[in-house]
Amino acid sequence: MTPVAIGQPDANAAGILASPGRRPPFSKACYLTGESVFAPEPARHADAYYNQVAAAHWDGWGEGPARETFVHKEFRGVHFVTNGYDFRFPRTDALQPAECAAITLLDYFNCKLGDTAFRALCRTEVIEAEDAGWIPEFLRDDEEYDWDDEDEE
């Protein structure tokens, strides 16, 4: 039996962590797990990302899910779309990069604002797509977004 040193990854695991292109699936898995508390759809995609990362440890990097899960959110009038790794905001003069960064951190870590978690303060919609190509046009749309729950008032 070969001893294992705690805290020292084997060569295969180190290779996975060393490549920036291989970090997104784990980040997406963590983020979607958190989102699945509010909506069940992201859970199955989180599982697929976790499985992809676990398989890469033993067998090398394989194919990920065929479709990607995105989360469209609105916080105090600011719309953004994320997959848990990339956060995209509309390009406007009214929205500064520092504000985008703050919203990204609040959302990623689900920080509390007062007594309420950030994600509970957002309107949220889960969207599945082949890739992220649709996002710029979606965020550029000048029309108000029609949230399904607005009819409940």
C-alpha positions in Angstrom: 0.0 0.0 0.0 1.3 3.5 -0.9 1.0 6.1 1.8 -1.0 9.2 1.0 0.1 12.6 2.2 -2.8 14.7 3.4 -2.7 18.1 1.7 -0.4 17.0 -1.2 -2.5 16.2 -4.3 -1.3 13.5 -6.6 0.0 14.4 -10.0 -3.4 13.9 -11.8 -5.3 16.1 -9.3 -2.5 18.7 -9.5 -2.9 18.7 -13.3 -6.6 19.3 -13.0 -6.2 22.2 -10.6 -3.3 23.8 -12.4 -5.2 24.2 -15.7 -7.4 27.3 -15.6 -9.7 25.8 -18.2 -10.5 23.0 -15.8 -11.6 25.1 -12.8 -15.0 26.3 -14.2 -16.8 22.9 -13.8 -16.1 22.8 -10.1 -17.1 26.4 -9.6 -20.3 25.8 -11.6 -21.1 22.7 -9.5 -20.7 24.6 -6.2 -22.8 27.6 -7.4 -25.6 25.4 -8.9 -25.8 23.4 -5.7 -26.5 26.6 -3.8 -29.1 27.7 -6.4 -30.9 24.3 -6.2 -32.1 25.4 -2.7 -34.4 27.9 -4.5 -35.2 26.0 -7.7 -34.7 22.2 -8.2 -33.6 22.3 -11.8 -30.0 23.3 -11.2 -29.3 20.3 -9.0 -29.1 17.8 -11.8 -26.6 20.0 -13.6 -24.5 20.4 -10.5 -24.4 16.7 -10.1 -23.1 16.4 -13.7 -20.4 18.9 -13.1 -19.3 17.2 -9.8 -19.2 13.9 -11.7 -17.1 15.4 -14.5 -14.6 16.8 -12.0 -14.5 13.5 -10.0 -14.0 11.4 -13.2 -11.2 13.8 -14.3 -9.3 12.9 -11.1 -9.0 9.3 -12.3 -9.5 9.2 -16.0 -8.5 12.6 -17.3 -10.8 15.3 -18.6 -13.8 14.2 -20.5 -16.9 15.7 -22.0 -19.2 17.9 -19.8 -22.9 18.3 -20.0 -24.4 18.8 -23.5 -26.4 21.8 -22.4 -25.3 24.4 -19.9 -27.4 25.9 -17.1 -27.6 29.6 -16.7 -29.3 31.6 -14.0 -30.9 35.0 -15.0 -31.3 37.3 -12.0 -32.5 40.7 -11.2 -31.4 42.6 -8.1 -32.8 46.1 -7.5 -33.3 46.7 -11.2 -30.0 45.2 -12.4 -30.3 42.1 -14.6 -27.4 39.6 -14.9 -26.8 36.1 -16.1 -24.4 33.6 -14.6 -23.4 30.0 -14.9 -21.7 30.1 -11.6 -18.3 30.8 -13.1 -18.9 33.7 -15.5 -21.1 36.6 -14.5 -22.5 38.8 -17.3 -24.1 42.2 -17.0 -25.6 44.6 -19.5 -23.2 47.2 -20.9 -24.7 50.6 -19.9 -23.4 53.9 -18.7 -25.5 53.6 -15.5 -23.8 50.4 -14.4 -20.2 50.6 -13.3 -17.7 47.7 -13.2 -17.4 48.1 -9.4 -21.1 47.6 -9.0 -21.0 44.5 -11.2 -18.1 43.2 -9.1 -20.0 43.8 -5.9 -23.1 42.1 -7.2 -21.0 39.2 -8.4 -19.5 38.7 -4.9 -22.8 39.1 -3.1 -24.4 36.5 -5.3 -21.5 34.0 -5.5 -21.1 33.9 -1.7 -24.9 34.5 -1.0 -24.0 37.3 1.5 -26.5 38.6 3.8 -27.8 42.1 3.4 -29.3 42.9 6.8 -31.0 39.7 7.8 -31.7 38.4 4.3 -29.5 36.3 2.1 -28.7 38.0 -1.3 -30.2 35.2 -3.4 -33.5 35.6 -1.6 -33.6 39.3 -2.6 -33.2 38.4 -6.3 -35.8 37.4 -8.9 -34.4 34.3 -10.5 -35.0 32.2 -13.6 -33.1 29.1 -14.7 -32.3 28.9 -18.4 -30.7 26.0 -20.3 -28.8 26.7 -23.5 -26.2 25.1 -25.8 -23.8 27.9 -25.1 -23.5 31.5 -23.9 -24.0 33.1 -27.3 -27.5 34.3 -26.5 -26.6 36.3 -23.4 -25.4 39.7 -24.9 -28.6 40.1 -26.9 -30.7 39.0 -24.0 -29.1 41.6 -21.7 -29.3 44.3 -24.4 -33.0 44.0 -24.8 -34.5 47.4 -23.8 -37.9 45.9 -23.0 -38.7 45.2 -19.4 -38.3 41.5 -18.7 -41.7 39.7 -18.1 -41.3 37.7 -14.9 -43.8 34.9 -14.6 -44.6 35.8 -11.0 -45.8 39.3 -11.8 -49.3 38.0 -12.6 -49.7 36.8 -9.0 -50.3 40.4 -7.7 
